[in-house]
């Protein structure tokens, strides 16, 4: 089950990256581009030369609404920064401010911020250079206002995605509400929930209800990550071993359900004597150590008296 869950986690991370993180990186790249431009200006280069050095801002994908909006505004700002005549600059800046009206909160915040730095009286070259520097600062704030909701959604997705792995007996009313809401917003991920429920039957259902379909019904898909497809192949390749494990528990009903669902603790304890050395390979020594490690009876099925 852990192998499958790790594969599903890889797919969830891939989905998260495509849905949120890719756009976050684009917005971060745009901010870095502005930082580079600001550094050149601070070092004494004029805006015209600085723009030639930094070249065009990073590309963004059209389907990313926030980064596309920020990139579009960035190109408008670039056109403004190229203007060298104060009168023309402030005239075009006012046009930009007017164009931001009625679009959204971040646009309103930007227009208000730009109005505050506009000169009250004369339009001078000194005033133009000051406003150009302020314009770059306000542009970065605009990027941040668009990136923060995506950051919040990405974190929320990571937190809520964990409910996919809860088996029915562990789904509280609050978790059920989270799960329903999560799959409503991300219906593409229902297949992973179904997958965890399917394989989870091996540890969840009574032993008589486990007939192997829980493994046979697993299928690879081109939309899955390599890690998940590899996990599915591994599980199907070891189907006989897994079902033998089920048969063992049928023959030993006194074993707890917890042991059937998670053997990692016992596997680790079982391996310790064989990994530590110290002449623990003889039957009586191995059995003595294992009985202590596992707090239970350990049977010897080997023909030899020494583990080789």
C-alpha positions, 0 to 999 in steps of 0.5 A: 500500500505504501508503494502505491501511495508514494506513486499517487503522491508523485502524481498529486505533486505533478498536478499541483505543479501544473495547476499552481506552482508553474504559474508561481514560478512564472510570477517569480521570474517576472519579479526577478526580471524587474529586480535585475532592471532595478539593479542596473538603474541603481548602478547608474545606467539609464532606463533605455540601456538597462532595458537593452541589457535585461532584454524581454521579460520571461515568457509565460503560458497564455492559460495562466491567467494571473501571470499572463495579466502581469506579463501584459502589464509589464510590456506596457510598463516597458513602453512607458520606461522607454519614453524620454520626454516628461510631458509624453511620459506622464500623459501615457502614464495617466492613460495606463492608470485610466486603463486599470480602472474597473478591472480588479482589486489589484489593478485598483490598488496599483492605479491608486498607488501610481496616482499618489506618486504623480507630480502635482505641478510641473512635469520635469525630467527629475520627476519622471526618473523618480516616478519610473523607479516607483513604477517598478516598485509598484509593478512588483507589488502587483505581481505579489498580489497575484501570486499570494492567492496562488501560494495560498491555494497551493498550500491548501491543496497540499494539505487537503490532498492527504484526505485521498489516502484515508480509508473509510474507517478513518474518515471522520465527518470533518474529513468526509466534508474535506474530501467531498469538497476537494474532489468537487474542486479537483474531479480529475483526482477521483481516480486516485481516491478509487485506487486507494480504496481498491487496494486498501480492501486488502487490509480493510475487508475481511479475509474471505472477501479478498479474491485478488481483484484488488490487484488485477483491477489496477491498470497503468495509464499514460496520464500517470507518472512513471513512479505510479506506473512502476508501483502498479507494475511492481504490485501486479508482478508480486500478486501471488506473493501478496495473496500468499500473505493473505492466505497466511493470515487466513491460516492464522486468524489470531494475528491482528488486523494492524499487522496485516495492514502495516508490517513495516515495523515488524519487517524492520525488527526482523531484519535487525539480527541479520544486519548486525552480525555478532555471530547471530546466524545460528538457529538458537541465536537467531530465534532468541533475538527474533523472539525478543525483537518481535515479542512473540513466537518465531518458527524455524522453517529452514533445513539448516541450523545456520542461516547462509 
